[in-house]
Amino acid sequence: MHELSIARSIIAIVEQAAKDEGFERVLEIRLKMGEFSGLVPECLREFFPIAAKDTPAEGAKLVMETVPAAFRCLDCGYEGPADRKNACCPRCRGTALRMTQGREFYVEDLKVE
């Protein structure tokens, strides 16, 4: 249920942008969501209208793009997707992996009028 608080945070960003930039209505909100961000897009879509009611974002379309996970192998230096089934580097089969992308979540863009 933390998606409701995330939706409220998105609205806070929109309201601050509206104040700073002087727009009155948001038509579309583009979000980047890491594959391992822990957010459930369907839940965010469900709670967003509740948070957006009576704000510049009421009725705005949410466009969510998933950012795939990427890893760096600390053994061989490989960077990219990993073998998830075996949780190892596809190049050297090492297991010393550090996630370099896939946890992010941010508002990328607003389409306004």
Biopython code that builds the backbone (N, CA, C, O; Angstrom):
import numpy as np
from Bio.PDB.StructureBuilder import StructureBuilder

atoms = [
    (1, "MET", "N", (0.817, -1.190, 0.000)),
    (1, "MET", "CA", (0.000, 0.000, 0.000)),
    (1, "MET", "C", (0.864, 1.259, 0.000)),
    (1, "MET", "O", (0.327, 2.365, 0.047)),
    (2, "HIS", "N", (2.200, 1.116, -0.051)),
    (2, "HIS", "CA", (3.041, 2.302, -0.101)),
    (2, "HIS", "C", (2.909, 3.045, -1.426)),
    (2, "HIS", "O", (3.440, 4.147, -1.566)),
    (3, "GLU", "N", (2.211, 2.464, -2.398)),
    (3, "GLU", "CA", (1.994, 3.144, -3.670)),
    (3, "GLU", "C", (1.178, 4.426, -3.492)),
    (3, "GLU", "O", (1.346, 5.372, -4.262)),
    (4, "LEU", "N", (0.291, 4.472, -2.483)),
    (4, "LEU", "CA", (-0.472, 5.697, -2.230)),
    (4, "LEU", "C", (0.465, 6.816, -1.786)),
    (4, "LEU", "O", (0.320, 7.951, -2.238)),
    (5, "SER", "N", (1.414, 6.520, -0.917)),
    (5, "SER", "CA", (2.364, 7.560, -0.493)),
    (5, "SER", "C", (3.273, 7.955, -1.656)),
    (5, "SER", "O", (3.668, 9.117, -1.757)),
    (6, "ILE", "N", (3.608, 7.019, -2.526)),
    (6, "ILE", "CA", (4.396, 7.335, -3.727)),
    (6, "ILE", "C", (3.577, 8.250, -4.640)),
    (6, "ILE", "O", (4.099, 9.228, -5.175)),
    (7, "ALA", "N", (2.300, 7.928, -4.815)),
    (7, "ALA", "CA", (1.426, 8.774, -5.643)),
    (7, "ALA", "C", (1.351, 10.186, -5.064)),
    (7, "ALA", "O", (1.365, 11.166, -5.809)),
    (8, "ARG", "N", (1.272, 10.287, -3.760)),
    (8, "ARG", "CA", (1.236, 11.619, -3.125)),
    (8, "ARG", "C", (2.555, 12.367, -3.332)),
    (8, "ARG", "O", (2.567, 13.590, -3.478)),
    (9, "SER", "N", (3.648, 11.633, -3.343)),
    (9, "SER", "CA", (4.947, 12.263, -3.605)),
    (9, "SER", "C", (5.024, 12.779, -5.044)),
    (9, "SER", "O", (5.582, 13.847, -5.297)),
    (10, "ILE", "N", (4.468, 12.026, -5.971)),
    (10, "ILE", "CA", (4.417, 12.475, -7.368)),
    (10, "ILE", "C", (3.607, 13.760, -7.456)),
    (10, "ILE", "O", (4.002, 14.699, -8.147)),
    (11, "ILE", "N", (2.483, 13.807, -6.765)),
    (11, "ILE", "CA", (1.634, 14.999, -6.768)),
    (11, "ILE", "C", (2.391, 16.184, -6.174)),
    (11, "ILE", "O", (2.265, 17.301, -6.675)),
    (12, "ALA", "N", (3.163, 15.969, -5.132)),
    (12, "ALA", "CA", (3.955, 17.057, -4.542)),
    (12, "ALA", "C", (4.946, 17.603, -5.566)),
    (12, "ALA", "O", (5.148, 18.815, -5.642)),
    (13, "ILE", "N", (5.562, 16.730, -6.348)),
    (13, "ILE", "CA", (6.485, 17.160, -7.398)),
    (13, "ILE", "C", (5.742, 17.980, -8.449)),
    (13, "ILE", "O", (6.216, 19.028, -8.889)),
    (14, "VAL", "N", (4.568, 17.483, -8.842)),
    (14, "VAL", "CA", (3.753, 18.193, -9.846)),
    (14, "VAL", "C", (3.336, 19.561, -9.324)),
    (14, "VAL", "O", (3.431, 20.554, -10.045)),
    (15, "GLU", "N", (2.879, 19.623, -8.093)),
    (15, "GLU", "CA", (2.421, 20.901, -7.539)),
    (15, "GLU", "C", (3.569, 21.908, -7.427)),
    (15, "GLU", "O", (3.377, 23.099, -7.674)),
    (16, "GLN", "N", (4.751, 21.434, -7.058)),
    (16, "GLN", "CA", (5.902, 22.340, -6.984)),
    (16, "GLN", "C", (6.274, 22.829, -8.378)),
    (16, "GLN", "O", (6.583, 24.006, -8.565)),
    (17, "ALA", "N", (6.245, 21.927, -9.356)),
    (17, "ALA", "CA", (6.553, 22.325, -10.739)),
    (17, "ALA", "C", (5.517, 23.327, -11.250)),
    (17, "ALA", "O", (5.868, 24.292, -11.928)),
    (18, "ALA", "N", (4.244, 23.100, -10.927)),
    (18, "ALA", "CA", (3.185, 24.032, -11.351)),
    (18, "ALA", "C", (3.422, 25.414, -10.748)),
    (18, "ALA", "O", (3.246, 26.432, -11.417)),
    (19, "LYS", "N", (3.814, 25.437, -9.504)),
    (19, "LYS", "CA", (4.100, 26.712, -8.826)),
    (19, "LYS", "C", (5.309, 27.396, -9.468)),
    (19, "LYS", "O", (5.280, 28.600, -9.724)),
    (20, "ASP", "N", (6.366, 26.631, -9.727)),
    (20, "ASP", "CA", (7.603, 27.191, -10.283)),
    (20, "ASP", "C", (7.455, 27.620, -11.741)),
    (20, "ASP", "O", (8.022, 28.631, -12.156)),
    (21, "GLU", "N", (6.690, 26.848, -12.517)),
    (21, "GLU", "CA", (6.629, 27.069, -13.959)),
    (21, "GLU", "C", (5.330, 27.715, -14.428)),
    (21, "GLU", "O", (5.224, 28.125, -15.583)),
    (22, "GLY", "N", (4.345, 27.808, -13.542)),
    (22, "GLY", "CA", (3.128, 28.529, -13.863)),
    (22, "GLY", "C", (2.109, 27.815, -14.743)),
    (22, "GLY", "O", (1.306, 28.474, -15.403)),
    (23, "PHE", "N", (2.122, 26.511, -14.768)),
    (23, "PHE", "CA", (1.077, 25.822, -15.529)),
    (23, "PHE", "C", (-0.067, 25.441, -14.601)),
    (23, "PHE", "O", (0.086, 25.399, -13.381)),
    (24, "GLU", "N", (-1.223, 25.164, -15.211)),
    (24, "GLU", "CA", (-2.408, 24.864, -14.414)),
    (24, "GLU", "C", (-2.847, 23.416, -14.474)),
    (24, "GLU", "O", (-3.526, 22.929, -13.570)),
    (25, "ARG", "N", (-2.458, 22.721, -15.545)),
    (25, "ARG", "CA", (-2.967, 21.356, -15.714)),
    (25, "ARG", "C", (-1.888, 20.461, -16.309)),
    (25, "ARG", "O", (-1.140, 20.862, -17.201)),
    (26, "VAL", "N", (-1.829, 19.250, -15.794)),
    (26, "VAL", "CA", (-0.902, 18.247, -16.310)),
    (26, "VAL", "C", (-1.701, 17.242, -17.130)),
    (26, "VAL", "O", (-2.704, 16.704, -16.661)),
    (27, "LEU", "N", (-1.253, 16.995, -18.348)),
    (27, "LEU", "CA", (-1.916, 16.032, -19.216)),
    (27, "LEU", "C", (-1.312, 14.635, -19.089)),
    (27, "LEU", "O", (-2.010, 13.626, -19.188)),
    (28, "GLU", "N", (-0.003, 14.603, -18.868)),
    (28, "GLU", "CA", (0.688, 13.319, -18.839)),
    (28, "GLU", "C", (1.892, 13.400, -17.908)),
    (28, "GLU", "O", (2.596, 14.409, -17.866)),
    (29, "ILE", "N", (2.113, 12.326, -17.167)),
    (29, "ILE", "CA", (3.273, 12.218, -16.282)),
    (29, "ILE", "C", (4.051, 10.982, -16.702)),
    (29, "ILE", "O", (3.522, 9.871, -16.685)),
    (30, "ARG", "N", (5.320, 11.181, -17.083)),
    (30, "ARG", "CA", (6.180, 10.068, -17.487)),
    (30, "ARG", "C", (7.061, 9.675, -16.301)),
    (30, "ARG", "O", (7.789, 10.494, -15.739)),
    (31, "LEU", "N", (6.968, 8.408, -15.947)),
    (31, "LEU", "CA", (7.730, 7.879, -14.821)),
    (31, "LEU", "C", (8.732, 6.841, -15.298)),
    (31, "LEU", "O", (8.457, 6.095, -16.238)),
    (32, "LYS", "N", (9.882, 6.789, -14.662)),
    (32, "LYS", "CA", (10.870, 5.729, -14.867)),
    (32, "LYS", "C", (10.864, 4.895, -13.596)),
    (32, "LYS", "O", (11.045, 5.411, -12.493)),
    (33, "MET", "N", (10.649, 3.576, -13.775)),
    (33, "MET", "CA", (10.565, 2.674, -12.632)),
    (33, "MET", "C", (11.538, 1.524, -12.833)),
    (33, "MET", "O", (11.427, 0.764, -13.796)),
    (34, "GLY", "N", (12.484, 1.404, -11.925)),
    (34, "GLY", "CA", (13.416, 0.290, -11.989)),
    (34, "GLY", "C", (12.699, -1.030, -11.794)),
    (34, "GLY", "O", (11.736, -1.132, -11.034)),
    (35, "GLU", "N", (13.181, -2.020, -12.486)),
    (35, "GLU", "CA", (12.610, -3.370, -12.404)),
    (35, "GLU", "C", (12.554, -3.875, -10.958)),
    (35, "GLU", "O", (11.653, -4.630, -10.593)),
    (36, "PHE", "N", (13.521, -3.453, -10.145)),
    (36, "PHE", "CA", (13.567, -3.858, -8.738)),
    (36, "PHE", "C", (13.260, -2.692, -7.799)),
    (36, "PHE", "O", (13.758, -2.661, -6.673)),
    (37, "SER", "N", (12.451, -1.738, -8.247)),
    (37, "SER", "CA", (12.102, -0.585, -7.409)),
    (37, "SER", "C", (11.157, -0.969, -6.274)),
    (37, "SER", "O", (11.029, -0.236, -5.293)),
    (38, "GLY", "N", (10.508, -2.099, -6.407)),
    (38, "GLY", "CA", (9.564, -2.526, -5.375)),
    (38, "GLY", "C", (8.166, -1.968, -5.569)),
    (38, "GLY", "O", (7.282, -2.201, -4.744)),
    (39, "LEU", "N", (7.963, -1.236, -6.650)),
    (39, "LEU", "CA", (6.637, -0.667, -6.909)),
    (39, "LEU", "C", (5.836, -1.569, -7.832)),
    (39, "LEU", "O", (6.380, -2.223, -8.722)),
    (40, "VAL", "N", (4.542, -1.587, -7.600)),
    (40, "VAL", "CA", (3.628, -2.367, -8.431)),
    (40, "VAL", "C", (2.860, -1.371, -9.302)),
    (40, "VAL", "O", (2.005, -0.640, -8.801)),
    (41, "PRO", "N", (3.163, -1.340, -10.608)),
    (41, "PRO", "CA", (2.528, -0.348, -11.488)),
    (41, "PRO", "C", (1.003, -0.339, -11.405)),
    (41, "PRO", "O", (0.393, 0.730, -11.414)),
    (42, "GLU", "N", (0.390, -1.497, -11.325)),
    (42, "GLU", "CA", (-1.079, -1.561, -11.261)),
    (42, "GLU", "C", (-1.601, -0.868, -10.011)),
    (42, "GLU", "O", (-2.624, -0.183, -10.062)),
    (43, "CYS", "N", (-0.910, -1.038, -8.890)),
    (43, "CYS", "CA", (-1.335, -0.378, -7.647)),
    (43, "CYS", "C", (-1.140, 1.128, -7.740)),
    (43, "CYS", "O", (-1.981, 1.897, -7.274)),
    (44, "LEU", "N", (-0.027, 1.552, -8.343)),
    (44, "LEU", "CA", (0.196, 2.983, -8.509)),
    (44, "LEU", "C", (-0.893, 3.594, -9.381)),
    (44, "LEU", "O", (-1.391, 4.680, -9.086)),
    (45, "ARG", "N", (-1.263, 2.897, -10.454)),
    (45, "ARG", "CA", (-2.354, 3.378, -11.315)),
    (45, "ARG", "C", (-3.668, 3.463, -10.545)),
    (45, "ARG", "O", (-4.468, 4.367, -10.785)),
    (46, "GLU", "N", (-3.894, 2.548, -9.638)),
    (46, "GLU", "CA", (-5.125, 2.531, -8.855)),
    (46, "GLU", "C", (-5.173, 3.689, -7.857)),
    (46, "GLU", "O", (-6.217, 4.320, -7.690)),
    (47, "PHE", "N", (-4.051, 3.972, -7.196)),
    (47, "PHE", "CA", (-4.034, 4.995, -6.157)),
    (47, "PHE", "C", (-3.795, 6.405, -6.687)),
    (47, "PHE", "O", (-4.135, 7.378, -6.014)),
    (48, "PHE", "N", (-3.221, 6.531, -7.871)),
    (48, "PHE", "CA", (-2.898, 7.852, -8.397)),
    (48, "PHE", "C", (-4.117, 8.777, -8.481)),
    (48, "PHE", "O", (-4.014, 9.924, -8.046)),
    (49, "PRO", "N", (-5.262, 8.343, -9.016)),
    (49, "PRO", "CA", (-6.423, 9.251, -9.085)),
    (49, "PRO", "C", (-6.878, 9.759, -7.721)),
    (49, "PRO", "O", (-7.390, 10.874, -7.610)),
    (50, "ILE", "N", (-6.694, 8.950, -6.695)),
    (50, "ILE", "CA", (-7.066, 9.376, -5.333)),
    (50, "ILE", "C", (-6.164, 10.530, -4.901)),
    (50, "ILE", "O", (-6.637, 11.540, -4.380)),
    (51, "ALA", "N", (-4.861, 10.366, -5.123)),
    (51, "ALA", "CA", (-3.901, 11.401, -4.735)),
    (51, "ALA", "C", (-4.030, 12.652, -5.598)),
    (51, "ALA", "O", (-3.772, 13.759, -5.126)),
    (52, "ALA", "N", (-4.429, 12.484, -6.864)),
    (52, "ALA", "CA", (-4.469, 13.597, -7.811)),
    (52, "ALA", "C", (-5.742, 14.435, -7.727)),
    (52, "ALA", "O", (-5.807, 15.516, -8.313)),
    (53, "LYS", "N", (-6.747, 13.954, -7.012)),
    (53, "LYS", "CA", (-8.023, 14.670, -6.947)),
    (53, "LYS", "C", (-7.815, 16.115, -6.485)),
    (53, "LYS", "O", (-7.127, 16.374, -5.498)),
    (54, "ASP", "N", (-8.427, 17.049, -7.222)),
    (54, "ASP", "CA", (-8.376, 18.490, -6.919)),
    (54, "ASP", "C", (-6.959, 19.070, -6.992)),
    (54, "ASP", "O", (-6.645, 20.033, -6.293)),
    (55, "THR", "N", (-6.111, 18.488, -7.834)),
    (55, "THR", "CA", (-4.760, 19.011, -8.055)),
    (55, "THR", "C", (-4.570, 19.237, -9.558)),
    (55, "THR", "O", (-5.416, 18.819, -10.348)),
    (56, "PRO", "N", (-3.486, 19.885, -9.965)),
    (56, "PRO", "CA", (-3.228, 20.049, -11.402)),
    (56, "PRO", "C", (-3.066, 18.717, -12.143)),
    (56, "PRO", "O", (-3.157, 18.676, -13.370)),
    (57, "ALA", "N", (-2.830, 17.641, -11.411)),
    (57, "ALA", "CA", (-2.623, 16.332, -12.034)),
    (57, "ALA", "C", (-3.898, 15.501, -12.154)),
    (57, "ALA", "O", (-3.863, 14.377, -12.655)),
    (58, "GLU", "N", (-5.020, 16.050, -11.695)),
    (58, "GLU", "CA", (-6.265, 15.285, -11.794)),
    (58, "GLU", "C", (-6.564, 14.993, -13.267)),
    (58, "GLU", "O", (-6.599, 15.905, -14.093)),
    (59, "GLY", "N", (-6.774, 13.733, -13.581)),
    (59, "GLY", "CA", (-7.062, 13.305, -14.941)),
    (59, "GLY", "C", (-5.832, 13.069, -15.804)),
    (59, "GLY", "O", (-5.959, 12.675, -16.963)),
    (60, "ALA", "N", (-4.646, 13.303, -15.256)),
    (60, "ALA", "CA", (-3.422, 13.105, -16.034)),
    (60, "ALA", "C", (-3.196, 11.619, -16.318)),
    (60, "ALA", "O", (-3.544, 10.747, -15.522)),
    (61, "LYS", "N", (-2.609, 11.372, -17.465)),
    (61, "LYS", "CA", (-2.261, 10.001, -17.862)),
    (61, "LYS", "C", (-0.888, 9.665, -17.287)),
    (61, "LYS", "O", (0.048, 10.455, -17.402)),
    (62, "LEU", "N", (-0.772, 8.493, -16.669)),
    (62, "LEU", "CA", (0.524, 8.015, -16.192)),
    (62, "LEU", "C", (1.145, 7.131, -17.264)),
    (62, "LEU", "O", (0.511, 6.191, -17.744)),
    (63, "VAL", "N", (2.376, 7.431, -17.636)),
    (63, "VAL", "CA", (3.126, 6.616, -18.581)),
    (63, "VAL", "C", (4.331, 6.098, -17.814)),
    (63, "VAL", "O", (5.194, 6.873, -17.402)),
    (64, "MET", "N", (4.386, 4.783, -17.623)),
    (64, "MET", "CA", (5.451, 4.186, -16.826)),
    (64, "MET", "C", (6.371, 3.362, -17.711)),
    (64, "MET", "O", (5.936, 2.472, -18.441)),
    (65, "GLU", "N", (7.653, 3.683, -17.624)),
    (65, "GLU", "CA", (8.651, 2.923, -18.366)),
    (65, "GLU", "C", (9.508, 2.153, -17.366)),
    (65, "GLU", "O", (10.036, 2.729, -16.416)),
    (66, "THR", "N", (9.638, 0.861, -17.586)),
    (66, "THR", "CA", (10.439, 0.033, -16.700)),
    (66, "THR", "C", (11.902, 0.084, -17.129)),
    (66, "THR", "O", (12.229, -0.105, -18.300)),
    (67, "VAL", "N", (12.771, 0.340, -16.159)),
    (67, "VAL", "CA", (14.209, 0.339, -16.390)),
    (67, "VAL", "C", (14.718, -1.054, -16.001)),
    (67, "VAL", "O", (14.606, -1.445, -14.839)),
    (68, "PRO", "N", (15.271, -1.802, -16.953)),
    (68, "PRO", "CA", (15.722, -3.157, -16.638)),
    (68, "PRO", "C", (16.931, -3.138, -15.699)),
    (68, "PRO", "O", (17.719, -2.192, -15.691)),
    (69, "ALA", "N", (17.051, -4.182, -14.931)),
    (69, "ALA", "CA", (18.179, -4.305, -14.014)),
    (69, "ALA", "C", (19.467, -4.543, -14.793)),
    (69, "ALA", "O", (19.481, -5.247, -15.803)),
    (70, "ALA", "N", (20.535, -3.949, -14.306)),
    (70, "ALA", "CA", (21.866, -4.172, -14.859)),
    (70, "ALA", "C", (22.825, -4.348, -13.689)),
    (70, "ALA", "O", (22.600, -3.827, -12.596)),
    (71, "PHE", "N", (23.880, -5.078, -13.936)),
    (71, "PHE", "CA", (24.820, -5.427, -12.871)),
    (71, "PHE", "C", (26.253, -5.217, -13.329)),
    (71, "PHE", "O", (26.539, -5.192, -14.526)),
    (72, "ARG", "N", (27.158, -5.066, -12.353)),
    (72, "ARG", "CA", (28.595, -5.051, -12.609)),
    (72, "ARG", "C", (29.175, -6.245, -11.874)),
    (72, "ARG", "O", (28.921, -6.446, -10.686)),
    (73, "CYS", "N", (29.953, -7.028, -12.590)),
    (73, "CYS", "CA", (30.626, -8.174, -11.975)),
    (73, "CYS", "C", (31.918, -7.657, -11.347)),
    (73, "CYS", "O", (32.761, -7.071, -12.026)),
    (74, "LEU", "N", (32.059, -7.878, -10.060)),
    (74, "LEU", "CA", (33.250, -7.415, -9.358)),
    (74, "LEU", "C", (34.454, -8.317, -9.635)),
    (74, "LEU", "O", (35.584, -7.969, -9.294)),
    (75, "ASP", "N", (34.213, -9.468, -10.250)),
    (75, "ASP", "CA", (35.314, -10.385, -10.572)),
    (75, "ASP", "C", (35.950, -10.057, -11.924)),
    (75, "ASP", "O", (37.175, -9.996, -12.028)),
    (76, "CYS", "N", (35.124, -9.841, -12.970)),
    (76, "CYS", "CA", (35.690, -9.657, -14.315)),
    (76, "CYS", "C", (35.399, -8.285, -14.926)),
    (76, "CYS", "O", (35.949, -7.955, -15.976)),
    (77, "GLY", "N", (34.546, -7.483, -14.289)),
    (77, "GLY", "CA", (34.256, -6.152, -14.792)),
    (77, "GLY", "C", (33.095, -6.067, -15.771)),
    (77, "GLY", "O", (32.756, -4.975, -16.227)),
    (78, "TYR", "N", (32.486, -7.183, -16.100)),
    (78, "TYR", "CA", (31.331, -7.191, -17.004)),
    (78, "TYR", "C", (30.261, -6.249, -16.471)),
    (78, "TYR", "O", (30.045, -6.161, -15.262)),
    (79, "GLU", "N", (29.583, -5.534, -17.395)),
    (79, "GLU", "CA", (28.441, -4.702, -17.029)),
    (79, "GLU", "C", (27.292, -4.996, -17.963)),
    (79, "GLU", "O", (27.456, -4.967, -19.182)),
    (80, "GLY", "N", (26.136, -5.278, -17.405)),
    (80, "GLY", "CA", (24.940, -5.555, -18.189)),
    (80, "GLY", "C", (24.011, -6.478, -17.437)),
    (80, "GLY", "O", (24.124, -6.621, -16.220)),
    (81, "PRO", "N", (23.083, -7.115, -18.157)),
    (81, "PRO", "CA", (22.155, -8.028, -17.495)),
    (81, "PRO", "C", (22.900, -9.254, -16.956)),
    (81, "PRO", "O", (23.953, -9.629, -17.473)),
    (82, "ALA", "N", (22.352, -9.857, -15.936)),
    (82, "ALA", "CA", (22.970, -11.036, -15.328)),
    (82, "ALA", "C", (22.090, -12.258, -15.542)),
    (82, "ALA", "O", (20.904, -12.145, -15.851)),
    (83, "ASP", "N", (22.681, -13.399, -15.375)),
    (83, "ASP", "CA", (21.958, -14.670, -15.430)),
    (83, "ASP", "C", (21.186, -14.800, -14.125)),
    (83, "ASP", "O", (21.740, -15.203, -13.103)),
    (84, "ARG", "N", (19.909, -14.458, -14.167)),
    (84, "ARG", "CA", (19.112, -14.421, -12.934)),
    (84, "ARG", "C", (18.793, -15.807, -12.402)),
    (84, "ARG", "O", (18.700, -16.009, -11.191)),
    (85, "LYS", "N", (18.629, -16.743, -13.290)),
    (85, "LYS", "CA", (18.294, -18.100, -12.839)),
    (85, "LYS", "C", (19.396, -18.645, -11.940)),
    (85, "LYS", "O", (19.127, -19.298, -10.931)),
    (86, "ASN", "N", (20.640, -18.366, -12.320)),
    (86, "ASN", "CA", (21.774, -18.864, -11.542)),
    (86, "ASN", "C", (22.439, -17.768, -10.709)),
    (86, "ASN", "O", (23.418, -18.032, -10.012)),
    (87, "ALA", "N", (21.918, -16.545, -10.776)),
    (87, "ALA", "CA", (22.449, -15.396, -10.038)),
    (87, "ALA", "C", (23.959, -15.270, -10.217)),
    (87, "ALA", "O", (24.723, -15.230, -9.253)),
    (88, "CYS", "N", (24.363, -15.209, -11.490)),
    (88, "CYS", "CA", (25.797, -15.096, -11.749)),
    (88, "CYS", "C", (26.064, -14.288, -13.012)),
    (88, "CYS", "O", (25.161, -13.991, -13.795)),
    (89, "CYS", "N", (27.339, -13.942, -13.179)),
    (89, "CYS", "CA", (27.796, -13.191, -14.338)),
    (89, "CYS", "C", (27.745, -14.082, -15.578)),
    (89, "CYS", "O", (28.207, -15.222, -15.535)),
    (90, "PRO", "N", (27.191, -13.578, -16.678)),
    (90, "PRO", "CA", (27.122, -14.397, -17.884)),
    (90, "PRO", "C", (28.494, -14.606, -18.550)),
    (90, "PRO", "O", (28.655, -15.512, -19.367)),
    (91, "ARG", "N", (29.468, -13.776, -18.201)),
    (91, "ARG", "CA", (30.796, -13.905, -18.814)),
    (91, "ARG", "C", (31.687, -14.883, -18.042)),
    (91, "ARG", "O", (32.218, -15.832, -18.619)),
    (92, "CYS", "N", (31.849, -14.646, -16.731)),
    (92, "CYS", "CA", (32.800, -15.462, -15.958)),
    (92, "CYS", "C", (32.132, -16.420, -14.981)),
    (92, "CYS", "O", (32.799, -17.226, -14.332)),
    (93, "ARG", "N", (30.797, -16.325, -14.883)),
    (93, "ARG", "CA", (29.987, -17.132, -13.965)),
    (93, "ARG", "C", (30.228, -16.784, -12.495)),
    (93, "ARG", "O", (29.803, -17.513, -11.599)),
    (94, "GLY", "N", (30.912, -15.663, -12.256)),
    (94, "GLY", "CA", (31.135, -15.203, -10.881)),
    (94, "GLY", "C", (29.836, -14.741, -10.240)),
    (94, "GLY", "O", (28.874, -14.397, -10.927)),
    (95, "THR", "N", (29.827, -14.740, -8.926)),
    (95, "THR", "CA", (28.606, -14.357, -8.197)),
    (95, "THR", "C", (28.767, -13.033, -7.448)),
    (95, "THR", "O", (27.868, -12.627, -6.712)),
    (96, "ALA", "N", (29.898, -12.364, -7.628)),
    (96, "ALA", "CA", (30.124, -11.074, -6.972)),
    (96, "ALA", "C", (29.551, -9.971, -7.863)),
    (96, "ALA", "O", (30.280, -9.297, -8.592)),
    (97, "LEU", "N", (28.233, -9.805, -7.786)),
    (97, "LEU", "CA", (27.536, -8.844, -8.636)),
    (97, "LEU", "C", (27.048, -7.656, -7.823)),
    (97, "LEU", "O", (26.609, -7.807, -6.683)),
    (98, "ARG", "N", (27.130, -6.475, -8.421)),
    (98, "ARG", "CA", (26.571, -5.267, -7.813)),
    (98, "ARG", "C", (25.580, -4.665, -8.801)),
    (98, "ARG", "O", (25.906, -4.459, -9.970)),
    (99, "MET", "N", (24.371, -4.385, -8.328)),
    (99, "MET", "CA", (23.352, -3.804, -9.196)),
    (99, "MET", "C", (23.711, -2.352, -9.500)),
    (99, "MET", "O", (23.974, -1.568, -8.589)),
    (100, "THR", "N", (23.719, -2.000, -10.784)),
    (100, "THR", "CA", (24.046, -0.636, -11.195)),
    (100, "THR", "C", (22.819, 0.143, -11.673)),
    (100, "THR", "O", (22.846, 1.373, -11.707)),
    (101, "GLN", "N", (21.767, -0.545, -12.034)),
    (101, "GLN", "CA", (20.498, 0.106, -12.367)),
    (101, "GLN", "C", (19.382, -0.903, -12.160)),
    (101, "GLN", "O", (19.577, -2.117, -12.235)),
    (102, "GLY", "N", (18.200, -0.350, -11.894)),
    (102, "GLY", "CA", (17.039, -1.212, -11.717)),
    (102, "GLY", "C", (16.266, -0.942, -10.443)),
    (102, "GLY", "O", (15.204, -1.525, -10.224)),
    (103, "ARG", "N", (16.795, -0.051, -9.587)),
    (103, "ARG", "CA", (16.080, 0.299, -8.356)),
    (103, "ARG", "C", (15.485, 1.705, -8.403)),
    (103, "ARG", "O", (14.757, 2.100, -7.493)),
    (104, "GLU", "N", (15.789, 2.457, -9.451)),
    (104, "GLU", "CA", (15.386, 3.851, -9.511)),
    (104, "GLU", "C", (13.883, 4.028, -9.690)),
    (104, "GLU", "O", (13.173, 3.140, -10.163)),
    (105, "PHE", "N", (13.440, 5.194, -9.297)),
    (105, "PHE", "CA", (12.062, 5.609, -9.533)),
    (105, "PHE", "C", (12.057, 7.128, -9.546)),
    (105, "PHE", "O", (12.450, 7.761, -8.566)),
    (106, "TYR", "N", (11.610, 7.721, -10.658)),
    (106, "TYR", "CA", (11.576, 9.175, -10.713)),
    (106, "TYR", "C", (10.600, 9.645, -11.790)),
    (106, "TYR", "O", (10.239, 8.909, -12.709)),
    (107, "VAL", "N", (10.189, 10.913, -11.633)),
    (107, "VAL", "CA", (9.366, 11.577, -12.631)),
    (107, "VAL", "C", (10.320, 12.066, -13.708)),
    (107, "VAL", "O", (11.186, 12.901, -13.451)),
    (108, "GLU", "N", (10.157, 11.543, -14.910)),
    (108, "GLU", "CA", (11.044, 11.928, -16.004)),
    (108, "GLU", "C", (10.573, 13.192, -16.716)),
    (108, "GLU", "O", (11.381, 14.039, -17.097)),
    (109, "ASP", "N", (9.242, 13.313, -16.893)),
    (109, "ASP", "CA", (8.739, 14.422, -17.695)),
    (109, "ASP", "C", (7.274, 14.677, -17.391)),
    (109, "ASP", "O", (6.539, 13.774, -16.992)),
    (110, "LEU", "N", (6.867, 15.915, -17.587)),
    (110, "LEU", "CA", (5.455, 16.303, -17.456)),
    (110, "LEU", "C", (5.020, 16.931, -18.768)),
    (110, "LEU", "O", (5.731, 17.763, -19.331)),
    (111, "LYS", "N", (3.867, 16.537, -19.247)),
    (111, "LYS", "CA", (3.237, 17.212, -20.392)),
    (111, "LYS", "C", (2.137, 18.073, -19.797)),
    (111, "LYS", "O", (1.220, 17.568, -19.148)),
    (112, "VAL", "N", (2.238, 19.377, -20.022)),
    (112, "VAL", "CA", (1.336, 20.312, -19.350)),
    (112, "VAL", "C", (0.641, 21.227, -20.348)),
    (112, "VAL", "O", (1.006, 21.298, -21.521)),
    (113, "GLU", "N", (-0.378, 21.930, -19.841)),
    (113, "GLU", "CA", (-1.012, 22.982, -20.645)),
    (113, "GLU", "C", (-1.310, 24.148, -19.757)),
    (113, "GLU", "O", (-1.847, 25.155, -20.219)),
]
sb = StructureBuilder()
sb.init_structure("model")
sb.init_model(0)
sb.init_chain("A")
sb.init_seg("    ")
for serial, (resi, resn, name, xyz) in enumerate(atoms, 1):
    if name == "N":
        sb.init_residue(resn, " ", resi, " ")
    sb.init_atom(name, np.array(xyz, "f"), 0.0, 1.0, " ", f" {name:<3s}", serial, name[0])
structure = sb.get_structure()
